[in-house]
Every structure is written in C-alpha cells, then in structure tokens.
Amino acid sequence: MNALDRPWMLIAEREVTTKLRDKTFIGSTLVMLLIVMAAVIVPALLAGNGGADKIAVVDDAGAKVVQQASTTKGDDGYEVVRVADRSAAESSLTSGDVKAALLPGDDGYVVLGDDRVDSGLESALREAAAAVGMEANAAKAGLSPDELHAGTKVSLQLLNPGPLPDIVSDFVNIGLALVFYMTALGFGMMIAQSVVQEKESRVVEILAAAVPIRSLLWGKVLGNTVLALSQIVVIAATSLIALLATDQADILEVVAPVAGWFVVFFVLGFVALAGLWAVAGSLATRQEDLGSTTLPGQMILMIPFFFAVFAGSSAKTVASFVPIASSMSMPGRMLTEDVPLWQPLVAIALLLVTTVLIVRLGARLYERTLLQTGRRLGYREAMALEAR
C-alpha cells in the first residue's frame, strides 16, 4: 500500500514540511526553548551564586551564635565578620558589606539592620541565641547539653507526603499545565489559520476534489499532533540538559515517571482539540473571522488551565477527571499528591471516550462547512447543515 492509498498521510506530511519551513514556527519554538532554559537555570544560578550572608559581630559570644545559626540554615549558612565596635558594625551595614549585625544587648543580643532585616535571618539568629544561651545556663547548673535537650526533639510526619518540596512541585505543576496550554493554543491557532488560508486561496477546493474531506482533517490532526509532540520532546530534552547542568538531577527521579503520563494525557487532549480547531477554521471565510470561531476552543483551554494552577485541592481533584481539563490537572496532582493508580487510568479512559466523540463530531462538522465560502458560519448553523 503506497501513500496514494492513504491520502491522510500525504496531508500530514504536507503539514509537517510546511511548518518546518515556516520561520515564525521555528522562531517561536526557539523562544520557548530559551524560556524553558532560563526558567531552570536562572533560579539555580541565583541560589548558588549568592554566597553566605555576612553577619557582623564584636565578640566570640556573637560569633558562636552566628555559627549555631549556620548549622540550621544549611546551604551556605552565615559568614561571621568581626568588627571592632557598634560604630564599625553600622558602617559595614550602610556600605552593604554585611546583611546584619549581632551585638550584645542588655539581656542577650540586638540584631542590627540598615533599612530592614530579612525575617528568616532574624528568626535564625533568635533561635540560635536561645539555644546557645540555654546551653550556657545549663552548664552553670551542672547539666550536659544532652540532658538539657532530653525530650525536646520534634520530628515531622506527613499523612500525604508529596514527592517534591512544595515550591518545586508547584513550579513543575504550573509548568506542565502551561506547556499543554501554550502548545495546544499555539498549534490550534495555526491549524485554524491554515484551514482559512486554504479556503481564501481556493486551494481547499483542489484538495477536496482529489482527497476525501475527512482525510484532509485526519491529515491535519495527525501532522500537527506529531509536530506538537516533537516540540514537547525537544522541550523535555532541553529541561533535562538544564537540570543536569545545574545539579538538579534529583528532580528528574520524581518528574520522569509523571512525564510519561503527561505525554498520554497530552496526545489525547491535543487530538480532541485539534479537531475543534480545524472546525473553527472551516467555519470562517477569512482570517478576521477566527476571533469568534476560535473562542470556544480558547475557553475550553483557559478555564481548565486556571483550575489546574489556581484552584484548591478539591476542585483540582474534580478537574483531574474532567476530559481536556484532566490533561492539565492530573499530571500536576501526581506530582503533589499520592494519587492511586486507578485515578489516572479512569481519567485516561474518560478522556479517550471524549476524544473519540469530539473527533467524530468535528469530522462531521468539517465535512459540512469546509467548502462553505460565502460567509462565516456559527456552530449551531453548522450542525443544521446537510452532509455533503
């Protein structure tokens, strides 16, 4: 069986080769890759190049407190800077040489800042001063540090622990939802514009005479799905390189399995939407009509995106089972929660059924409206048209 026996393959190949020669498509892909790399690398560089915060002290007691605070802060900790007196500490603060100064007070210490002191730094110094002071007082009372701290250890247990720290998981959750939203919207608009361009130039009439109209639709959906999925793979590879370059490989251990689920949700959701975008193009007769014909597709994308990013836990759980919305919500939940296996499987089954129904409906509308070139059609009017 050759390509002529599968005309949809020819249309798909035409879609791919046309896009790969499109400078706008190539440019937008490169811009997206730069954004992804910047989003991964810049925060890591800022966190890694900041160095230890410098704290000015005037005596050994203050230095001991700062060193104690460093043990609880982790990362680079705090750096002790010895100064002669309060006046020298104030000069170091105003010049920006130190973040804060820890000076002796009437009953302990004074944390001195210029215009402000970071709340985390102040809290760390307070806790360290209390710990050092308690140990000193305990020594005077004849207690060892172990005796002093006996029965005071606090451990953390979570009923539903997330696989990643909250900040990281939230960032990846937003990233997955944004990738689906931007890719589906970008390629969707390109599909609709391509259909309108073919109608305006009358090329569609030539194609429809040689190829079944449904084959035109399947070819457009397949070609753009391949392009969109390839773009996702390139973005994933770029993210991988950026994570490895910034020593954040531990994140991959959690994200990689979820990425496989994301691909499944992405393909099914994108195929369903691609059919709707093609119909949006077939309803229009010129580029200016796309603002109204593509509005339903934009809303179908925008509302689930806001649910996936901003909604509460209960709303996200419900959205993760709603077709199309599940493509953005379920992968994010799998990063932040311990989701039972049956839930993504049920969500995929629902999405698959919905995709089949949407594609069949889209094919029916596409056949009825593609060759209607007189004026812009509405969705209700398209439903009422007789099949060609």
N, C-alpha and C positions, 0 to 999 in steps of 0.2 A: 504494500500500500504506500503510494507516494504522497507528497504534500498536497497534490491537487485533489486527492480523495479526502483530505482533511483541511478544508479551506480555513477553518478557525485557526489552524497552526500558522498559515500564511499571514493572517491578520495579526496574530500575536507577535510573529517575527517582525512584521512591519511596525507595530507599536514600539517594540524594544529598540530596533535600529533607529527609528525616528527620534526617540528620546535620547539615545546615546549620542546623537549628533546635535542635540539641542544645547546651545551654550548656556541658556538660562537654567536648564535642568542640572547640568554639570556644575554650574556656579553655585546653585542653591545647595547641592549635595556637599560641595567643598566647604561652604559656610557652616552647614550643620556639623560637619566633622570638626571644624575649628572650635565651634561652640562646645561640643562634647569634650574635646581635649582640654579646653580651658576650664570647663566645669569640674574636671577630675584633677587636673594638675595644679591650677592656681591655689585652691584651698590647701592642698598638701604642701605647696611651697611656702605659703604664708604661715602655716602651722609649724613647718620645720625650720624656717629661717628666722623666726622671731627671737630665738635665744631665750636664756633665762632672764626673768625680771630682776632688776638690781634693787636691793634694799639697803639703804644706808643705816649703819649702827655706830654707836660711840663706845661700846664696851663689849666684853666677852659674853655677858649675860644676854644682850640683844642678839649677838651673833648665834648663840645657841638656840634661841627661839626661831630665828630665820632658818637655821639648818633643820630644826624639827619640822617646820612648815614645809620645807623642801621634800622631806620624806613622804609626806601625804599628798603633795601636789602631783608627783610623777613627772613624766616627760623631762623637761629641762630644769624643773624646780626653780628655786630662787638663788640669786647670787648675792653674797654678803659684800658690801662695800664699806670699809672702815673710814670714818671721818673723825675729825678732832672734837667737834662740839656741835651744838644745835645750829649755830650760825653757818658752819660748813655744810651741815645737812640741808639747810634751807637754800643755800647757794646751789647745791647739787640738784635739788628739786626744780628750782626755777630754770636752771640751764638744761634740764631734761636728761641729766646723766643718770638719775635713778627714778624709779617709779614711785617710791615711798621711802619714808624713814621711820625706824622703830627706836624711839627714845625713852629713857627712864621717866616714869611718872610718879605721882605722889603715892599710889598704891598699885604699882605694876608698870605699865608701859603706855606710851602715847604713839599712835600711828599718825604720822605727819604726811600730808599730801600737798600738792600745789593747788590746783583748782578742783580736783576730785581724786578719790582713791577707788580703784576697782573693787567691787563688792566681794568678789571671790578672793582677792588678795587680802582684804581686811578680815574676812572670815577665817582664812587660813592662819593668819597671824594671831587672831584671838584664840583659836583652838590650840595653836602651838604654845602660846604664852600660858594658857591654863594648864596644859599638860606638863610643861617644864616646871611651872610653879608648884603643881601638886606633887611632883616627884621630889622637888627640893624640900617641901614641907614634910613629906613622908619620911625623907631621910633624917630630918631633925627629930621626928617622932620614933625613929628606930624601925621603920617599915621599909622593906625592899620594894623595888618597882613592881615585881610580880605580885607581892602581897597587896600593894596599893590598887592594882588593876584587876584583882581577882573578882570574877563575877560581873564584869562590866563589858565584856566583849559582845558586840552586836553583829549578827550575820544576816544576810539578805536572802530571802527566798521568794520566788515568784510563782503564782499559781499558773499563769500562762506566759512563760518567758518567750520573748521574741528572739529570733536567731541573730539579730543585729542590734547594736545600740540604737536608741530611739531616733537620734538625729540622722544617723546613716540610713536606717531603714525608711524614714520619712523622705529623705532625699532621693533614694532609689525608687521608692513608690511613686513620687511625683515624676521622676524621670521616665519610668515605664509608661505611665499614663500620658505624659507629654509626647513621647515618641510615637505612640499609637495615634494620638490626636493630630499631631502635625503631619505625620506621614499619610494618614487617611484623608485629611483635609487637602493637603498639597496634591497628592495623586488624584483625589476625587475631582478637584477643580480642573486638573489637566485633562481628565477623561471627558468631563463635560465640555470644556473648550474645544477639545479635539473633535467631538461629535458636531458641535456648532460650526466649526471651520469647514468640515466636510459638507455640511448642509449648505452653507453660504456659497461655497465654491462649486457646488453641484457634483462634487466627487462621489458623494454618497449614492447618487443615482446610478453612476457607473458601477460602483462596488455592488450595489444591491441587484443589479442586472446579472452580475457574474457569480455572486456569492449569496447564499441564503442569509436573510437578515439576522436570524439567530446566531449564525456563525460569526457575523460581524460583532455581535455582542459578546459571545464567548471568547473571541479572539482578543477583544479589548480588555475584558476582565482578566484573562489569563496573562496577557502580556504585561499589564500594569501590576498584577499581583507578583509576577516574577521580578519586576523592577523594584517594587516596594520591598519585597523580602530580601532582595540582594542589597538594597540600601541599608536595611536593618542589620544584615550580617556585617557589612562594612563598618557600621556604627559600633556594633558589638566588638569587632576586632580592634577598632581604634580605642574603645574604652579599655579593653584588655591590655593593650600596649601601654596606655596611660597609667593604669593601675599598677602594672609591673614596674614601670619606670619610677613610680613614686612609692614603692614598697608598701602597697596596699593590697597585696595578693590575698590576704586573709578574707577580704570581702568577697572574692571570687568563689570561695568554697560555699558560701551561702547563696550568692546570686546565680551561679551557674545552673543548678537544678531548676530554679524558678524561671530562668531564661528559656529553658526547653518548653515549659508550659506556656510561657508568653508567646512563643512562636506559633503554637497551635491556636491559641485564642486570637492572635493577630491575623493569621491566614483566614480563619473562618469569618471573623468580623469584617475584615477588609473585603473579602469576596462579596459578602452581602451588601456592603456599602457601595462597592464598585458598580454593581448592577443598578443601584438607585442613582448614582452619579451619571451613569450613561443615559438613564431615562430623563434626568434633569436636562441633559444636553439635547436629547431628542425633542423635548417639549419646546425648546427655544428655537427661534429662527435667526437670531443674531446675538452677538456677544453681550449686548446690553440687557438681554432677557435673563441672563444667568443669575442676576441678583435675586430674582424672585423664584426661579425654578430650582435653584440650589439651596434655598432657605431651609426646607425640611431636612435635607442632609446635614446642613450645618448645625441645626438644632439637635438632631439625633446624636451628633458628636459632642456638642458643647455641654449639654445637660449632664450626660454621664461623666464627662471629664471633671466637672465641678463636684459631682458626687464622689468620684474617686479621690480627689485631692482634699476637699474641704469638709465633707460630711462626717458625722460622728460614726462610732463603731457599728451601731445597729443599722444605720442607713447604708453603710458600706457593705455590710453582710447581705442585706436585701439586694442591693445593686449588683453584687457579685454573681447573682443567679439570673439577672435580667439580661437577655440577649443584647449584644452590642455593648451595653454597659459592663458586662462581665469581662470583656476584653481588656478593660482598664482597671476594674476593681479587684477581680480575683487574683491576678499575679501580685498586686500590691498587698493583699491580705496574706498571701502565702509568705511574704517577707516579714510581716509584722506580727503574725499570729501562728499558732499551731493548728493549721487547717487540716481536718481529716481528709483522707484520700477521696472519699465518696463525694465530697462537695465539688472539687474541680471537675470530676467526672460527670456529675449531674449537670453542672454549668456548661460543659462542652456539649453534652447531649442536647440540651435545650438550645444552645447556640447553633448546633448543626441543623436541627429541625427548622429553626427560624431562618437560617441562611438558605436552605433549600426552598422554603416558601417564598422568601423575598426574591431570590433569583428567578424563580418561575414567574412570579408576578411581574418582575422587572422585564423579563423576556417578552411577556405578553404585551406590556405597555410599549416597549421598544419597537416591537413589530408594527404596532398600530400608529405610532407617532413619528417614526424616523423620516418618512417621506412626506410628512405634512409640513410644507414650507411656506404656506400663506401667512400665518400669524402664530404668535405664541399661544400654546395650549395650557390649560390648567389640568391638575391631576384628575379631578372629577370628570372633566370633559374627555380626558384620555381613556378613562375607564369605560365611558359610554360608547367609544368608537367601535366600529365593527372591525374584526380581524381581517388583515389583508390576505 
